[in-house]
Amino acid sequence: MSIVYFMAQQTMYFTIPLLIVAIGGLFSERSGIANVALEGIMVFGAFCGIYSLSHIQNSIHSQLALLLALLIGGISGLIFSALHAIASVSLKADQVICGTALNIFAPAFAIYIARSVQTISHIGFRDEYIIKKVPFLGSIPIIGDFLFTNCYITTFIGFAVLAASYVVLYKTRYGLRLRACGEHPAAADSLGVDVYKMRYSGVLASGFLAGMGGVIYVVPTSTSFDAEVGGYGFLALAVLIFGQWKPMRILLASLFFGLMKTLASAYSTIPLLAAIGLPSGFYKMAPYIATIIALVFTSKKSQAPKAVGTPYERGQK
């Protein structure tokens, strides 16, 4: 049973950043802007957040330091995503090319700045943010061991973001207008909705969540940041597609891919998998093979917003 608990806890470490970044992509694409720059935004947000964390972790309480790093990472991601918003919304540039350019720029920028300020490219920090056991909640049978033991505060933030995104998208006027801009922007425009503002807000929200997701990815899985997030931005796009642009389905897709990543990283601790004797490279490939297979079976039934990726001009019909 201890192996089951261990696997569940490890799965949360990989699932939560996927969930948050994919929901970030959801806000952008629901507004009509394809955001393939999630990887670059994650890198930029993680760089700013982890660099800040390495400097403040000795000065304040560990959990407060982590929360500040998440906020800094989110704001940094928001600022970085503004470049994508300006190019895609105002300048009507090709959204895929713009996102690709940002993905290339972000790690190069992070490495250059890191080397400029500290002569080495990686940024080290102490991982002192794990919560051994949440008071009271950690004592709940089964659930307590799964969710409230050896966990990070980011797990609860992830589920809060999921709940908030569902409410915002489906229970508020803003969410209705955002989704209208991704489905039929001309109709939304004719009813007085400012399509440009809605799309800007969707991309900026996406940037904030992706930047925060970069920090969330790094903290539980490493003690240094070297300008890479393991392809999680691209994997989050796959989660978004596999989840059919719906928050609850995105959660299920995130759990699936999080489990695949856990098997890839912790297979040696599972007696059954260790006994098979397959090369380690096979397990490292498994999450990405699963991604390709999942997309093959789900892409034909894609429920993507109809206007996603299409620039909009005021007065367009």
C-alpha positions as CSV (number, residue, x, y, z in Angstrom):
1,M,0.0,0.0,0.0
2,S,2.9,2.4,0.7
3,I,3.8,2.1,-3.0
4,V,0.3,3.2,-4.0
5,Y,0.5,6.2,-1.7
6,F,4.0,7.1,-3.1
7,M,2.7,6.8,-6.7
8,A,-0.3,9.0,-5.9
9,Q,1.9,11.7,-4.3
10,Q,4.3,11.6,-7.1
11,T,1.5,11.8,-9.6
12,M,0.3,15.0,-8.0
13,Y,3.8,16.6,-8.4
14,F,3.5,16.1,-12.2
15,T,-0.2,16.6,-12.6
16,I,-0.7,20.0,-10.9
17,P,1.7,22.0,-13.2
18,L,0.1,20.3,-16.2
19,L,-3.3,21.2,-15.0
20,I,-2.6,24.8,-14.3
21,V,-0.7,25.4,-17.6
22,A,-3.4,23.6,-19.6
23,I,-6.1,25.7,-18.0
24,G,-4.0,28.8,-18.9
25,G,-4.0,27.6,-22.5
26,L,-7.7,27.1,-22.2
27,F,-8.3,30.8,-21.4
28,S,-6.3,31.8,-24.4
29,E,-7.8,29.4,-26.8
30,R,-11.3,30.0,-25.6
31,S,-10.8,33.7,-26.5
32,G,-9.6,32.7,-30.0
33,I,-5.8,32.9,-29.7
34,A,-3.8,29.7,-30.1
35,N,-1.1,29.9,-27.5
36,V,1.8,27.5,-28.5
37,A,4.1,29.7,-26.4
38,L,3.2,28.0,-23.2
39,E,6.6,26.3,-23.0
40,G,8.4,29.6,-23.3
41,I,6.1,31.3,-20.8
42,M,6.7,28.5,-18.3
43,V,10.5,28.9,-18.8
44,F,10.4,32.7,-18.3
45,G,8.1,32.5,-15.3
46,A,10.1,29.7,-13.7
47,F,13.3,31.7,-14.2
48,C,12.0,34.8,-12.5
49,G,10.2,32.9,-9.8
50,I,13.0,30.5,-8.9
51,Y,15.6,33.3,-9.1
52,S,13.5,35.3,-6.6
53,L,13.0,32.2,-4.5
54,S,16.7,31.6,-4.2
55,H,17.2,35.1,-2.8
56,I,14.2,35.3,-0.4
57,Q,14.1,31.8,1.0
58,N,16.5,32.7,3.8
59,S,14.6,35.8,4.9
60,I,11.0,34.7,5.3
61,H,8.9,31.6,6.2
62,S,9.3,28.9,3.6
63,Q,5.6,28.7,2.5
64,L,5.4,32.5,2.2
65,A,8.6,32.5,0.1
66,L,7.0,29.9,-2.2
67,L,3.8,31.9,-2.5
68,L,5.8,35.0,-3.4
69,A,7.8,33.1,-6.0
70,L,4.5,31.8,-7.5
71,L,3.2,35.4,-7.7
72,I,6.4,36.6,-9.3
73,G,6.5,33.8,-11.7
74,G,2.8,34.4,-12.6
75,I,3.4,38.2,-13.1
76,S,6.5,37.5,-15.2
77,G,4.5,35.1,-17.4
78,L,1.8,37.6,-17.8
79,I,4.3,40.3,-19.0
80,F,6.0,37.8,-21.3
81,S,2.6,36.7,-22.8
82,A,1.8,40.3,-23.5
83,L,4.3,40.0,-26.4
84,H,2.2,37.2,-27.8
85,A,-1.0,39.2,-27.3
86,I,0.3,42.3,-29.1
87,A,1.6,40.2,-32.0
88,S,-1.5,38.0,-32.3
89,V,-4.3,40.4,-31.5
90,S,-3.1,43.9,-32.5
91,L,-0.6,43.1,-35.2
92,K,-2.5,40.0,-36.4
93,A,0.6,38.0,-36.8
94,D,0.6,34.2,-37.4
95,Q,-0.1,32.9,-33.9
96,V,1.9,29.7,-34.3
97,I,5.0,31.4,-35.6
98,C,4.8,34.0,-32.8
99,G,4.5,31.3,-30.2
100,T,7.4,29.4,-31.6
101,A,9.6,32.5,-31.6
102,L,8.8,33.1,-27.9
103,N,9.6,29.4,-27.1
104,I,13.0,29.8,-28.7
105,F,13.7,33.2,-27.1
106,A,12.7,32.3,-23.5
107,P,15.4,29.7,-22.6
108,A,18.1,31.7,-24.4
109,F,17.2,34.8,-22.4
110,A,17.1,32.9,-19.1
111,I,20.5,31.3,-19.7
112,Y,22.1,34.7,-20.8
113,I,20.7,36.6,-17.8
114,A,21.7,33.8,-15.4
115,R,25.2,33.7,-16.6
116,S,25.4,37.5,-16.6
117,V,24.4,37.8,-12.9
118,Q,26.0,34.7,-11.4
119,T,28.4,33.2,-14.1
120,I,26.6,29.9,-14.2
121,S,23.4,29.0,-16.1
122,H,21.6,27.1,-13.4
123,I,19.9,28.6,-10.4
124,G,20.0,26.6,-7.2
125,F,17.5,26.6,-4.3
126,R,16.7,24.5,-1.2
127,D,13.6,22.3,-1.4
128,E,12.1,23.0,2.0
129,Y,8.5,23.5,0.9
130,I,7.1,20.0,1.3
131,I,4.3,19.7,3.9
132,K,4.8,16.5,5.8
133,K,1.2,16.4,7.1
134,V,-1.6,18.9,6.9
135,P,-3.1,19.2,10.4
136,F,-6.4,17.4,10.8
137,L,-6.8,16.8,7.1
138,G,-3.8,14.5,7.0
139,S,-5.5,12.2,9.5
140,I,-8.5,11.5,7.3
141,P,-8.4,7.8,6.3
142,I,-7.0,7.1,2.8
143,I,-7.7,10.6,1.5
144,G,-5.4,12.1,4.1
145,D,-2.5,9.9,3.0
146,F,-3.2,10.5,-0.7
147,L,-3.6,14.3,-0.7
148,F,-2.6,15.8,2.6
149,T,0.7,14.0,3.4
150,N,4.1,14.8,1.9
151,C,2.4,17.4,-0.3
152,Y,3.0,20.9,-1.5
153,I,0.8,23.9,-1.1
154,T,0.8,24.1,-4.9
155,T,-1.5,21.0,-5.0
156,F,-4.3,22.9,-3.3
157,I,-3.6,26.0,-5.5
158,G,-4.0,23.8,-8.6
159,F,-7.5,22.5,-7.5
160,A,-8.5,26.1,-6.6
161,V,-7.5,27.2,-10.1
162,L,-9.5,24.4,-11.6
163,A,-12.6,25.3,-9.6
164,A,-12.2,29.0,-10.3
165,S,-11.7,28.5,-14.0
166,Y,-14.9,26.5,-14.2
167,V,-16.9,29.2,-12.4
168,V,-15.4,32.0,-14.4
169,L,-15.9,30.3,-17.8
170,Y,-19.4,28.9,-17.3
171,K,-21.0,31.0,-14.5
172,T,-20.0,34.6,-15.3
173,R,-20.7,37.1,-18.0
174,Y,-17.0,37.4,-18.6
175,G,-16.8,33.7,-19.3
176,L,-19.7,33.8,-21.8
177,R,-18.1,36.7,-23.7
178,L,-14.7,35.1,-23.7
179,R,-16.1,31.9,-25.2
180,A,-18.2,33.9,-27.7
181,C,-15.0,35.5,-28.9
182,G,-13.4,32.1,-29.6
183,E,-16.5,30.7,-31.3
184,H,-17.9,33.6,-33.4
185,P,-16.1,36.9,-32.7
186,A,-18.1,38.8,-35.3
187,A,-21.4,38.0,-33.5
188,A,-19.8,39.0,-30.2
189,D,-18.6,42.3,-31.7
190,S,-22.1,43.0,-33.1
191,L,-23.5,42.7,-29.5
192,G,-21.0,45.3,-28.2
193,V,-18.3,42.9,-26.9
194,D,-14.8,44.3,-27.4
195,V,-13.2,41.3,-29.0
196,Y,-9.7,42.7,-28.8
197,K,-9.9,43.3,-25.0
198,M,-11.4,39.9,-24.4
199,R,-8.6,38.2,-26.4
200,Y,-6.0,40.3,-24.6
201,S,-7.4,39.2,-21.2
202,G,-7.5,35.5,-22.3
203,V,-3.8,35.6,-23.4
204,L,-2.7,37.5,-20.3
205,A,-4.6,35.1,-18.0
206,S,-2.9,32.3,-19.9
207,G,0.5,33.8,-19.3
208,F,-0.1,34.3,-15.6
209,L,-1.1,30.7,-15.1
210,A,1.7,29.3,-17.3
211,G,4.3,31.4,-15.6
212,M,3.1,30.2,-12.2
213,G,3.0,26.7,-13.6
214,G,6.7,26.9,-14.5
215,V,7.6,27.5,-10.8
216,I,5.2,24.8,-9.7
217,Y,6.9,22.3,-12.0
218,V,10.4,23.1,-10.8
219,V,10.0,23.1,-7.1
220,P,8.8,19.5,-6.4
221,T,11.0,17.9,-9.0
222,S,14.4,19.6,-8.6
223,T,16.7,21.8,-6.6
224,S,17.9,23.9,-9.5
225,F,16.6,25.5,-12.6
226,D,18.5,25.4,-15.9
227,A,16.1,27.1,-18.3
228,E,14.1,24.0,-19.2
229,V,10.7,22.6,-18.0
230,G,10.9,19.2,-19.6
231,G,8.6,19.9,-22.5
232,Y,5.7,20.5,-20.1
233,G,4.4,23.5,-22.1
234,F,3.9,21.2,-25.2
235,L,2.5,18.4,-23.0
236,A,0.0,20.9,-21.6
237,L,-1.2,21.7,-25.1
238,A,-1.7,17.9,-25.6
239,V,-3.7,17.8,-22.3
240,L,-5.8,20.8,-23.5
241,I,-6.6,19.0,-26.8
242,F,-7.2,15.6,-25.0
243,G,-9.4,17.4,-22.5
244,Q,-11.5,18.9,-25.4
245,W,-11.1,22.4,-24.0
246,K,-13.2,21.7,-20.9
247,P,-11.9,22.1,-17.4
248,M,-13.0,18.8,-15.8
249,R,-11.8,16.8,-18.8
250,I,-8.5,18.7,-18.6
251,L,-8.2,17.5,-15.0
252,L,-8.7,13.8,-16.1
253,A,-6.2,14.3,-18.9
254,S,-3.7,15.9,-16.5
255,L,-4.0,12.9,-14.1
256,F,-3.4,10.5,-17.0
257,F,-0.3,12.2,-18.2
258,G,0.8,12.9,-14.7
259,L,0.7,9.1,-14.0
260,M,2.6,8.4,-17.2
261,K,5.4,10.8,-16.1
262,T,5.4,9.2,-12.6
263,L,5.9,5.8,-14.1
264,A,8.7,7.2,-16.3
265,S,10.5,8.7,-13.3
266,A,9.8,6.2,-10.5
267,Y,9.6,2.8,-12.4
268,S,12.6,1.4,-10.5
269,T,10.7,1.7,-7.2
270,I,7.8,-0.4,-8.5
271,P,8.7,-4.1,-8.1
272,L,6.6,-5.3,-11.1
273,L,8.1,-2.8,-13.5
274,A,11.6,-3.2,-12.2
275,A,11.4,-7.0,-12.6
276,I,10.5,-6.6,-16.3
277,G,13.9,-5.2,-17.0
278,L,13.1,-2.9,-19.9
279,P,15.6,-0.1,-20.7
280,S,15.1,3.1,-18.8
281,G,14.7,4.9,-22.1
282,F,11.5,3.1,-22.8
283,Y,9.9,4.5,-19.6
284,K,11.2,8.0,-20.4
285,M,9.5,7.8,-23.8
286,A,6.2,6.4,-22.4
287,P,4.5,9.8,-21.6
288,Y,5.2,11.1,-25.1
289,I,4.2,7.9,-26.8
290,A,0.9,8.0,-24.8
291,T,0.5,11.7,-25.9
292,I,0.7,10.7,-29.6
293,I,-1.7,7.8,-29.2
294,A,-4.2,9.9,-27.2
295,L,-4.1,12.7,-29.8
296,V,-4.6,10.2,-32.7
297,F,-7.8,8.9,-31.1
298,T,-9.2,12.3,-29.9
299,S,-8.2,14.7,-32.7
300,K,-11.0,13.5,-35.0
301,K,-13.6,14.5,-32.4
302,S,-11.9,17.8,-31.7
303,Q,-14.2,20.4,-30.0
304,A,-11.8,23.3,-30.4
305,P,-13.2,26.8,-30.5
306,K,-14.2,27.5,-34.1
307,A,-12.3,30.8,-34.4
308,V,-9.1,29.8,-32.6
309,G,-6.0,30.8,-34.5
310,T,-7.9,33.2,-36.7
311,P,-7.0,36.9,-36.5
312,Y,-10.1,39.2,-36.1
313,E,-10.6,42.6,-37.7
314,R,-13.3,44.9,-36.3
315,G,-16.3,45.0,-38.6
316,Q,-15.4,41.6,-40.0
317,K,-18.3,39.3,-40.9
